[in-house]
């Protein structure tokens, strides 16, 4: 039996036959070669099985679910099968630049065993070939900063220590979205965060991806509500107020009484929140007016994401 590789790369996929080859080829193109690749097919109904047969390589381990388990379940299955010291995640519609794994491993080798997660910057490629650079920001002992907001982001940016996952656990399959933020929080609570100060991930964002994966504002709200409930006891009042205020802004799109109640709960924790106060005032004009204003504001602040999802 071959000795374990240094890195196990996990690609979860569901009906992504059109983009999966690009992701796989970016793994093959890595300048660091001591890796294994685990592709977890979440019961795809497209040509994914045939595609894997056409791309046959002894370094690919292909696992297929009989029924859909979602991205968290797929990544957890990959983690169970992984043999590497480090585990790197790559979404099937993203790709890496060739130096990604080499830089991640170098960061681990240059730091002590306190580092549980390393992430790099990413290039966000939107429609009409628009490119936005998203460099890494915070590092070190950054648990409080991560409670305030997910500065790490997508799984494609991250390589984790396998033994860190054995301590903090894997992805929470009960979460409907932002399950990656939940895992980063649990890692950051016990370990230090390392960074690669380069943008080595290409993250593709298109209209079809925005609406189908985000699942609408209700899904975003519900997912974040579960994250907040899970970690709120560790949140300082100002941090909790910010999250509740953001949630109120979402909820006002389709539940005015619930959104106002949540907004007032946030204001009791921190009164000076001009955006929330403005949102509550606009909500007095009715749901239709609020949605229009919210949509325009979201396009300005989150143009590639929340500004175009459906209520």
C-alpha positions in Angstrom: 0.0 0.0 0.0 1.3 3.5 -0.9 2.4 5.8 1.9 -0.1 8.5 2.7 0.1 11.7 0.7 0.9 15.1 2.2 -2.4 16.6 1.0 -5.8 15.1 0.3 -7.8 17.3 -2.1 -11.6 16.9 -1.9 -13.9 18.1 -4.7 -17.6 17.7 -3.9 -19.8 17.9 -7.0 -23.4 17.8 -8.0 -24.4 18.1 -11.7 -21.3 20.1 -12.5 -20.1 18.1 -15.5 -19.5 21.3 -17.4 -17.0 22.8 -14.9 -15.6 19.7 -13.0 -12.9 19.0 -15.6 -11.5 22.5 -15.1 -11.3 22.0 -11.4 -9.7 18.6 -11.8 -7.1 19.9 -14.3 -6.1 22.7 -11.9 -5.3 20.0 -9.4 -3.2 18.1 -11.9 -1.4 21.3 -12.8 -0.1 21.9 -9.2 3.6 22.4 -8.7 3.3 20.4 -5.5 2.8 16.8 -6.5 2.4 14.8 -3.2 -1.4 14.7 -3.2 -4.4 12.5 -3.7 -7.7 13.6 -5.2 -11.1 12.5 -3.9 -14.1 13.5 -6.0 -17.4 13.0 -4.2 -20.4 12.8 -6.6 -23.5 13.8 -4.7 -25.9 11.7 -6.8 -25.4 13.7 -10.0 -27.9 13.1 -12.8 -25.7 14.5 -15.5 -22.7 13.0 -17.3 -20.4 13.2 -14.2 -19.8 9.4 -13.9 -18.8 9.1 -17.6 -16.6 12.2 -17.3 -14.7 10.7 -14.4 -14.2 7.5 -16.5 -12.9 9.5 -19.4 -10.5 11.4 -17.0 -9.3 8.1 -15.4 -6.1 8.6 -13.3 -4.8 6.5 -10.5 -4.6 9.6 -8.3 -8.4 10.1 -8.5 -10.6 8.3 -5.9 -14.2 8.6 -7.1 -17.0 8.2 -4.5 -20.7 8.4 -5.5 -23.8 8.9 -3.3 -27.0 7.0 -4.1 -29.0 10.0 -2.8 -28.2 13.7 -2.4 -26.6 14.6 0.9 -25.6 18.2 0.2 -22.1 19.8 0.1 -21.4 19.3 3.8 -22.3 15.6 3.6 -20.1 15.2 0.5 -17.1 16.9 2.1 -17.5 14.8 5.2 -17.4 11.6 3.1 -14.3 12.9 1.5 -12.7 13.7 4.8 -13.5 10.1 6.0 -11.7 8.7 3.0 -8.7 11.1 3.1 -5.3 9.9 4.1 -3.3 13.1 3.9 -1.8 15.2 6.7 -3.6 18.2 5.3 -7.0 18.4 3.6 -7.7 21.0 0.9 -11.1 21.7 -0.4 -11.9 22.7 -4.0 -15.5 23.5 -5.3 -16.2 21.8 -8.6 -16.9 25.2 -10.3 -13.7 26.8 -9.1 -10.1 26.3 -10.0 -6.6 26.8 -8.4 -3.6 28.5 -9.8 -0.6 26.1 -10.0 1.2 27.3 -6.8 -1.8 26.9 -4.5 -0.9 23.7 -2.7 2.9 24.5 -2.6 2.3 27.7 -0.8 -0.2 26.2 1.7 2.2 23.4 2.6 5.0 25.9 2.9 3.0 28.0 5.4 2.4 24.9 7.6 6.1 23.9 7.5 7.2 27.4 8.5 4.8 27.6 11.5 4.3 25.7 14.7 1.6 23.0 15.3 -0.8 25.7 16.6 -1.8 26.4 13.0 -5.0 24.6 12.1 -6.1 26.3 8.9 -4.4 28.1 6.1 -6.2 30.2 3.5 -5.2 32.2 0.4 -6.7 35.1 -1.5 -9.0 34.6 -4.5 -9.9 36.1 -7.8 -13.6 36.5 -8.3 -14.6 36.2 -11.9 -18.0 37.5 -12.7 -20.1 37.9 -15.8 -18.5 39.9 -18.7 -15.0 38.7 -17.5 -15.1 41.2 -14.5 -12.4 40.3 -12.0 -12.2 41.3 -8.4 -9.3 40.6 -6.1 -10.1 39.3 -2.7 -6.8 39.1 -0.7 -6.5 37.4 2.7 -6.9 39.8 5.6 -6.6 38.5 9.2 -4.5 35.7 10.6 -3.1 34.4 13.8 -5.5 34.0 16.8 -8.5 35.5 15.1 -11.5 33.9 16.7 -13.2 37.1 17.8 -12.7 38.6 14.3 -14.2 35.5 12.8 -17.2 35.8 15.1 -17.8 39.3 13.7 -17.8 38.0 10.1 -16.5 35.3 7.8 -13.3 36.8 6.5 -12.1 33.4 5.2 -14.9 32.7 2.9 -15.2 29.8 0.4 -13.8 26.3 1.0 -11.7 26.6 -2.2 -9.4 29.0 -0.4 -8.7 26.6 2.6 -6.4 23.8 3.6 -6.9 22.4 7.1 -4.9 20.1 9.3 -6.5 16.7 9.4 -5.8 16.3 13.1 -7.5 19.6 13.8 -10.7 18.2 12.3 -10.4 15.2 14.6 -10.5 17.7 17.5 -13.2 20.2 16.4 -15.3 17.9 14.2 -16.3 18.1 10.6 -18.9 20.1 8.7 -22.3 20.4 10.4 -24.7 18.7 8.0 -27.7 20.3 9.8 -26.8 23.7 8.5 -28.6 24.8 5.3 -25.8 27.2 4.3 -22.6 28.9 5.5 -21.6 25.6 7.0 -18.0 26.6 6.1 -18.1 29.6 8.4 -19.3 27.4 11.2 -16.3 25.0 10.7 -13.8 27.9 10.5 -15.2 29.3 13.8 -14.6 25.9 15.5 -11.1 25.7 14.2 -10.2 29.3 15.1 -11.5 28.8 18.6 -8.7 26.2 19.2 -6.0 27.0 16.6 -4.2 29.8 14.8 -5.0 30.8 11.2 -2.3 31.1 8.6 -2.4 32.9 5.3 -0.9 32.8 1.9 -0.7 36.5 0.8 -1.5 35.8 -2.9 -4.7 35.3 -4.8 -4.4 31.7 -5.9 -8.1 30.6 -6.3 -10.3 31.5 -9.3 -13.9 31.7 -8.0 -16.5 31.9 -10.8 -19.7 33.7 -10.1 -22.5 33.7 -12.6 -26.2 34.5 -12.7 -27.3 30.9 -12.6 -25.0 30.1 -9.7 -26.3 33.1 -7.8 -29.9 32.2 -7.8 -29.8 28.5 -7.6 -27.1 28.1 -4.9 -28.1 31.0 -2.8 -31.7 29.8 -2.7 -33.2 33.2 -2.1 -33.2 35.6 0.9 -35.2 33.2 3.0 -32.6 30.6 2.7 -29.8 33.1 3.5 -31.7 34.3 6.5 -32.4 30.8 7.8 -28.9 29.6 7.4 -27.4 32.6 9.2 -30.0 32.3 12.0 -28.7 28.8 12.8 -25.1 30.0 12.8 -25.9 32.9 15.1 -27.9 30.6 17.4 -25.1 28.1 17.5 -22.4 30.7 18.4 -24.2 33.6 20.0 -23.1 32.8 23.6 -19.5 33.5 22.5 -20.4 36.8 20.7 -19.7 40.1 22.4 -22.8 42.3 22.5 -21.6 44.6 19.7 -21.0 41.6 17.4 -24.3 40.0 18.2 -26.1 43.4 17.6 -24.4 43.6 14.2 -25.6 40.1 13.2 -29.1 40.6 14.5 -29.3 43.9 12.6 -28.1 42.3 9.4 -30.7 39.6 9.9 -33.4 42.1 10.5 -32.5 43.8 7.2 -33.1 40.5 5.4 -36.2 39.6 7.2 -37.9 42.9 6.5 -38.1 41.8 2.8 -40.9 39.3 3.6 -41.8 39.5 7.3 -42.2 43.1 8.5 -43.3 42.3 12.1 -40.5 39.7 12.5 -37.9 42.0 11.0 -38.9 44.9 13.2 -38.8 42.7 16.4 -35.4 41.5 15.5 -34.2 45.0 14.7 -35.4 46.3 18.1 -33.6 43.4 19.8 -30.4 44.5 18.0 -30.9 48.2 18.9 -31.2 47.2 22.6 -27.7 45.8 22.4 -26.3 48.7 20.4 -28.4 51.8 19.7 -26.2 53.6 17.2 -26.7 51.6 14.0 -27.7 54.1 11.2 -28.2 51.5 8.5 -30.6 49.5 10.7 -32.5 52.6 11.8 -32.8 53.6 8.1 -34.1 50.1 7.2 -36.7 50.2 10.0 -37.9 53.7 8.8 -38.1 52.5 5.2 -40.1 49.5 6.2 -42.9 51.8 7.4 -43.5 52.5 3.7 -44.5 48.8 3.1 -42.9 45.6 1.8 -42.8 46.6 -1.8 -40.9 49.9 -1.2 -38.6 48.2 1.2 -37.7 45.5 -1.3 -37.0 48.0 -4.0 -34.7 50.0 -1.8 -33.0 46.9 -0.3 -32.3 45.5 -3.8 -30.7 48.8 -4.9 -28.6 48.9 -1.7 -27.6 45.3 -2.0 -26.4 45.7 -5.6 -24.2 48.5 -4.5 -22.7 46.6 -1.5 -23.0 43.0 -2.6 -23.5 43.4 -6.4 -22.4 39.9 -7.4 -24.4 38.1 -4.7 -27.3 39.3 -2.5 -28.4 42.1 -4.8 -29.8 39.6 -7.4 -31.2 36.7 -5.3 -34.9 36.3 -5.1 -37.0 37.0 -2.0 
